[in-house]
């Protein structure tokens, strides 16, 4: 018979065996001891707890009800101990230094995040650059050019990615964004770098009060104003668009029901403005085109509603597999609608030429 305890780790509650708790408590205590001299020690330890929280949560999702000592040993094996990494030697650390000596690959699969440390608006492009190990500057230049030459079509795409892609909030997220190993050493380095960046930002701000040329001042003011206006515009757009999105998704649901219940003719009668482009097509093409258009409009609307209500309703974050599936289906639906329209236009033009 074993005693069990209830602990709060990284904001989540776990039930843990007493011997497992003792091992975990000693591990965290030695981490605190190692990082006690660091100015950012609280943030480093918080990130460690979040990472251990993730590993324990994976076990719970697999059906385990109680955290056992074997699970804690596995966590220590994956994370590494400060003594092994930084060369410390202390008999107090022996119980978990002897856990396992085999080398384990702690590199998690890469995950796409928005990068908050190098963002201009939402950090989408900097996140993509970090994910693919590329320079963000060419991506930003390409995005600006596309925004001008595509008549603004890329703007809703950027907004959709902003909504769908989560932001990298913790050191673990930032390591996964770059595909690096989630270990004590790397988490410590990442948090330290964040503090260095904050210090550099503070130093840069203090230097900004030095006299500058008129052109330099005007340029900085212009960039700041554009950035502030863009953020205000996006916030207002979100406030206005959410009620419209709720109404829009209800309309699209009715259209889908009409299509499946009464065919494309019912949808044309109910919502001619949405399906008018497919009215003079054959029933098969009309159905494919209408469904593609509805899906292309419905996925962004549903995603926007989900993201807006997620925190209030305490819904879980969207799974990466679901996210990419929605993106692929959304792109496929756009391609499907365009293909049907182009095919119909080509057939109509060919018919007119032959009749002429």
C-alpha positions in Angstrom: 0.0 0.0 0.0 1.3 3.4 -1.0 0.3 6.9 0.2 -0.6 9.4 -2.6 -0.4 13.1 -2.5 -2.1 15.9 -4.6 0.3 18.5 -6.0 -0.1 21.7 -8.1 2.6 21.7 -10.8 2.7 24.4 -13.4 -1.0 25.3 -12.9 -2.3 21.7 -13.1 -3.2 19.3 -10.3 -1.7 15.8 -10.3 -2.1 12.8 -7.9 1.4 11.4 -7.2 2.8 8.5 -5.1 4.7 9.6 -2.0 8.0 8.2 -3.1 7.6 9.8 -6.5 6.8 13.1 -4.8 10.0 12.9 -2.7 12.1 12.3 -5.8 10.4 15.1 -7.7 10.7 17.5 -4.8 14.4 16.8 -4.4 14.9 17.3 -8.1 13.2 20.7 -8.1 14.9 21.7 -4.9 18.3 21.0 -6.5 17.2 23.0 -9.6 16.4 25.9 -7.3 19.7 25.5 -5.6 21.6 25.6 -8.8 19.8 28.7 -10.2 19.4 30.6 -7.0 22.1 33.1 -8.0 20.5 33.9 -11.3 18.4 37.1 -11.5 15.8 35.2 -13.6 15.7 32.1 -11.4 11.9 32.3 -10.9 11.2 32.4 -14.6 13.7 29.5 -15.3 12.1 27.3 -12.6 8.6 28.2 -13.9 9.5 27.0 -17.3 10.9 23.7 -15.8 7.6 23.1 -14.0 5.7 23.8 -17.2 7.8 21.3 -19.1 7.4 18.6 -16.4 3.7 19.5 -16.4 3.6 18.6 -20.2 5.3 15.3 -19.7 3.0 14.3 -16.8 -0.1 15.4 -18.8 1.0 13.1 -21.7 0.9 10.2 -19.2 -2.5 11.2 -17.9 -3.8 11.4 -21.5 -2.6 7.8 -22.1 -4.8 6.6 -19.2 -2.5 6.8 -16.2 -4.3 8.1 -13.1 -1.4 8.5 -10.7 2.2 9.7 -11.2 4.6 7.0 -10.2 8.3 7.1 -9.4 9.0 5.5 -12.7 7.4 8.4 -14.5 9.4 10.9 -12.4 12.6 9.0 -13.3 11.7 9.2 -16.9 11.2 12.9 -16.6 14.6 13.3 -15.0 16.1 11.2 -17.7 14.6 13.4 -20.4 15.3 16.7 -18.7 18.7 15.9 -17.3 20.0 16.9 -13.9 22.0 20.0 -13.1 24.9 17.9 -11.8 25.2 16.0 -15.1 25.0 19.1 -17.2 27.0 21.6 -15.2 29.5 19.2 -13.6 28.4 19.6 -10.0 29.1 16.9 -7.4 27.0 16.5 -4.3 26.1 13.3 -2.4 22.6 14.9 -1.8 21.9 14.4 -5.5 22.8 10.7 -5.6 19.2 9.3 -5.5 18.3 10.6 -8.9 21.8 10.7 -10.4 21.5 7.0 -10.5 18.2 6.9 -12.2 19.5 5.9 -15.7 22.6 6.7 -17.5 21.5 5.9 -21.1 21.4 8.9 -23.5 17.9 9.8 -24.5 16.9 12.0 -27.4 15.0 14.9 -25.9 14.4 16.7 -29.1 10.6 17.1 -29.5 9.0 17.4 -32.9 9.1 20.9 -34.2 5.9 23.0 -33.6 4.9 26.1 -35.4 4.5 29.1 -33.1 4.3 32.9 -33.4 7.5 34.5 -32.2 6.8 37.2 -29.7 10.5 38.3 -29.4 10.8 39.4 -33.1 7.4 40.5 -34.0 6.1 43.6 -35.8 2.4 42.7 -35.7 1.5 39.1 -34.7 4.9 37.4 -35.0 3.6 35.1 -37.8 6.5 35.6 -40.2 9.2 35.6 -37.5 7.6 32.3 -36.2 7.8 30.8 -39.7 11.4 32.0 -40.1 12.3 30.4 -36.8 10.5 27.1 -37.7 12.3 26.8 -41.0 15.6 28.3 -39.8 15.4 31.1 -42.3 16.0 34.9 -42.2 12.8 36.8 -41.5 13.7 39.9 -43.5 13.1 38.3 -47.0 9.8 36.9 -45.7 8.7 40.3 -44.6 9.7 41.9 -47.9 7.9 39.2 -49.8 4.8 39.6 -47.7 4.7 43.4 -48.3 5.1 42.9 -52.0 2.3 40.3 -52.1 0.0 42.5 -50.1 0.4 45.3 -52.8 0.4 43.1 -55.9 -2.4 40.7 -54.8 -4.9 43.5 -54.1 -4.7 42.7 -50.3 -5.7 39.0 -50.6 -2.8 38.1 -48.4 -4.1 40.3 -45.5 -7.0 37.9 -44.5 -4.5 35.0 -44.9 -2.2 36.7 -42.4 -5.1 37.3 -40.0 -6.1 33.7 -40.3 -2.6 32.5 -39.5 -2.5 35.0 -36.6 -5.6 33.4 -35.2 -4.7 29.8 -35.8 -1.0 29.7 -34.9 -0.4 29.9 -31.1 2.2 32.2 -29.6 5.4 30.9 -28.0 4.9 31.8 -24.4 7.4 29.7 -22.5 11.0 28.7 -23.0 9.9 25.2 -24.0 7.6 26.7 -26.7 10.5 28.7 -28.1 12.8 25.7 -28.1 10.2 23.6 -29.9 9.7 26.4 -32.4 13.4 26.1 -33.4 13.4 22.3 -33.0 16.0 22.3 -30.2 16.3 19.9 -27.3 14.1 20.7 -24.2 16.7 20.3 -21.5 17.8 22.1 -18.4 20.7 23.7 -20.1 18.7 25.0 -23.1 15.8 26.2 -21.0 18.2 28.1 -18.8 19.9 29.6 -21.9 16.6 30.6 -23.4 15.3 32.4 -20.3 18.7 34.1 -19.9 18.6 35.3 -23.5 15.1 36.8 -22.9 16.5 38.8 -19.9 19.4 40.0 -22.0 17.0 41.1 -24.8 14.9 43.0 -22.2 18.1 44.6 -20.8 19.1 45.6 -24.4 15.7 47.0 -25.0 15.9 49.1 -21.8 19.3 50.3 -22.8 18.1 51.2 -26.2 15.2 53.2 -24.7 17.5 55.1 -22.5 19.7 56.0 -25.4 16.7 57.0 -27.5 16.4 60.3 -25.5 19.7 61.4 -27.0 19.4 64.1 -29.7 18.6 62.8 -33.2 18.3 64.2 -36.6 14.9 65.5 -37.8 14.7 62.8 -40.5 15.5 60.0 -38.1 12.9 61.2 -35.6 10.3 61.6 -38.3 11.0 58.1 -39.6 10.7 56.5 -36.2 7.5 58.4 -35.4 6.0 57.3 -38.8 6.8 53.6 -38.2 5.4 53.8 -34.6 2.2 55.5 -35.8 1.7 52.9 -38.6 2.3 50.0 -36.1 -0.2 51.5 -33.6 -2.8 52.2 -36.2 -2.5 48.7 -37.6 -3.0 47.1 -34.2 -6.0 49.4 -33.4 -7.5 48.5 -36.8 -7.1 44.8 -36.1 -8.7 45.1 -32.6 -11.6 47.1 -34.0 -12.0 44.6 -36.9 -12.1 41.7 -34.3 -14.7 43.5 -32.2 -16.9 44.1 -35.3 -16.2 40.9 -37.0 -17.0 38.5 -34.1 -20.9 39.1 -34.1 -20.8 39.0 -37.9 -18.9 35.8 -37.8 -21.5 34.2 -35.5 -24.3 35.2 -37.9 -22.2 34.1 -40.9 -21.5 30.6 -39.5 -25.2 30.1 -38.8 -26.1 31.2 -42.4 -23.5 28.8 -43.8 -24.9 25.9 -41.7 -28.3 26.6 -43.1 -26.9 26.6 -46.6 -25.1 23.3 -46.0 -28.4 21.7 -44.7 -30.2 23.1 -47.8 -27.7 21.7 -50.1 -27.8 18.2 -48.7 -31.6 18.2 -48.1 -32.9 19.9 -51.2 -30.0 20.1 -53.6 -28.3 23.1 -55.1 -31.6 24.7 -56.1 -32.7 25.1 -52.5 -29.5 26.9 -51.7 -29.9 29.2 -54.7 -33.4 30.2 -53.5 -32.3 30.7 -49.9 -29.0 32.5 -50.4 -28.6 33.7 -54.0 -25.9 36.2 -53.1 -23.6 33.4 -51.9 -24.3 30.8 -54.6 -25.2 33.1 -57.5 -21.9 32.3 -59.3 -22.9 28.7 -59.7 -26.6 29.1 -60.7 -26.2 28.4 -64.4 -24.0 25.4 -64.0 -24.9 21.7 -64.1 -26.2 20.3 -60.7 -22.9 18.5 -60.1 -20.7 21.5 -60.7 -23.1 23.7 -58.8 -23.0 21.5 -55.8 -19.2 21.2 -55.8 -18.8 24.9 -56.3 -21.3 25.9 -53.6 -19.9 23.5 -51.0 -16.3 24.6 -51.8 -17.4 28.3 -51.3 -19.2 27.5 -48.1 -16.2 25.6 -46.6 -13.8 28.4 -47.7 -15.9 30.9 -45.8 -16.9 28.7 -43.0 -13.5 27.5 -41.8 -12.1 31.0 -41.0 -15.3 32.1 -39.4 -15.5 29.0 -37.2 -11.8 29.3 -36.3 -12.3 33.0 -35.3 -15.2 32.1 -33.1 -13.3 29.3 -31.5 -10.3 31.5 -30.7 -12.5 34.3 -29.4 -14.4 32.1 -27.0 -11.6 29.6 -26.1 -10.5 31.4 -23.0 -13.9 32.3 -21.7 -15.3 28.8 -22.2 -12.0 27.1 -21.1 -11.8 25.1 -24.2 -8.5 23.2 -24.9 -6.1 24.7 -27.5 -6.6 23.5 -31.0 -4.6 20.4 -31.8 -1.8 20.8 -34.4 -3.1 18.0 -36.5 -6.6 19.6 -36.5 -5.0 23.0 -37.4 -3.1 21.7 -40.4 -6.1 19.6 -41.5 -8.3 22.7 -41.5 -5.7 24.7 -43.4 -5.4 22.0 -46.0 -9.2 21.7 -46.4 -9.5 25.5 -46.5 -6.9 25.8 -49.3 -8.5 22.8 -51.2 -11.9 24.4 -51.0 -10.6 27.7 -52.4 -8.9 25.8 -55.2 -12.1 23.8 -55.8 -14.3 26.9 -56.1 -11.8 28.6 -58.4 -11.5 25.5 -60.5 -15.2 25.1 -61.0 -15.6 28.8 -61.9 -12.7 28.8 -64.3 -13.9 25.5 -65.9 -17.4 26.9 -66.4 -16.1 30.2 -67.8 -13.9 28.3 -70.2 -16.8 26.1 -71.4 -19.0 29.1 -71.8 -16.4 31.0 -73.8 -15.7 27.9 -76.0 -19.4 27.5 -76.6 -19.8 31.2 -77.6 -16.8 30.9 -80.0 -18.2 27.7 -81.6 -21.7 29.2 -82.0 -20.2 32.3 -83.5 
